[in-house]
Amino acid sequence: MKTADFIIVLGCKKCGKCDGICETGALTHVDGIASVDHEKCNLCMRCIKVCPNKALVYLD
């Protein structure tokens, strides 16, 4: 299984749009800022698609 190759950039505005969107629990929030557990991420990209601020960026 491939691990996640994307990062969270500083553009996270703490809007909460991605809350609960991750089916594997890889996306969490620390002090309102999104964080990804790369071991749990299955690269479904749901978090990236829902982020209105483009704070989640996939690095191919």
FENUR-V25891 format. One record per backbone hydrogen bond with DSSP energy under -1.0 kcal/mol. CO is the residue of the C=O (numbers start at 1). NH is the residue of the N-H. E is the energy in kcal/mol with one decimal. If there is no record, write none. Layout:
# FENUR-V25891
co: (CO/CO)
nh: (NH/NH)
e: (E/E)
This chain:
# FENUR-V25891
co: (5/7/9/16/18/26/28/30/33/35/37/37/38/45/46/47/55/57)
nh: (59/57/12/19/21/37/35/33/30/28/40/41/4/49/50/51/9/7)
e: (-1.2/-2.0/-1.1/-1.5/-2.0/-2.3/-2.6/-2.0/-2.5/-2.7/-1.1/-1.6/-1.2/-2.2/-1.6/-1.1/-2.8/-1.7)
